[in-house]
Amino acid sequence: MTTSEQSTLATGSWNLDAAHSSVNFTVRHLGISKVRGRFNNFETTFVVDANGAATIEATVHLDSFDTGNSMRDDHVRSAELLNVSEIPTLHFKAVEPVQVAEEFEVTGEVTLGGVTKEITLDVEWGGVQQFQDGSNHAGFSATGTFKRSDFAVAPALPNAMLSDKIAIELDIQLVEPQN
């Protein structure tokens, strides 16, 4: 099944293909360079209803923070920044079901450490392709930004040290439900 053959998604609960998905971020450090990283552990819920609208939720496990520098990663996981021992997850839930199109927006509530704020992600649909095992996979890329100050992440750090704005980039591949 190619992208041109399918313009709607099959109803049901699509499963995350974690091996072909990523949750990435970029933040400016000292205002002069960017630090890039990813979260290695996350889950999604993506359920398509009979009208073709998708209900979307995701949970990111903050202890899976990874920039490729273990000293920095341990510091970011500490109480001074993410405080993963007290705040283990970030949760995203779309405020309403969305219709998938070539490009669309998803507005959702992000909850981190008891604080909930809305953010909007710009999403690009990659289409549906058949994998070598015969299963159909759908691909999505999404980008957005949020402010760490909105969630009281590292409030003692000046913005010159660590930018307030954090850019996120998601590449998500889902496997069609087996009805």
C-alpha positions, 0 to 999 in steps of 0.5 A: 500500500503506497501513500497515493493509494491510501488517504485515510488511516484504518480505524483502531489503535495504531502501535508505535514502531519505537525502532523507527521513531524518535523524540528529539530536542534542541536548546541554546547553551550560553546563547552561542551554540545548540545542544541537541539530544533525544529521549530514548523511552516514550509511548504513544496512543494513536486511535483512529475513529470511524470518522477518520479522526485520531485521538493522540496521547504521548508519554516521555520518560525523562530519565531517558534524556540523552545528549551523548554526554553522560556527565551533562545528561546526569546533571540535566536529570538532577534536581537542578534541571529536570528533577527526574526523581520527582518528575519522571514523565512529560505527558502530551494529550491532544485537546481534540481528535484531529483529521490527518492531512498532508500538513496539519496542527495538533494542539495539546496539553503538556503536563510536566511536574503538575503544570499543564500548558497548551502547545501546538505542533506542526505535523507533516504526514509522511503517508502509509507504506507496506513494510517487508513483513506485510504490515502497513506503517504510517509516518509523521513528523512534528515540530514545535517549541515551548518555554522551560519557564512555563513548566518551572524547569531550571528556574534558577538558571539565567536564560543566557546560560540555557535558553528558555525556548526548547525546540522539539522534533518528533519522527513517529512511525506507527503500525496499522491495527490488525483488525 
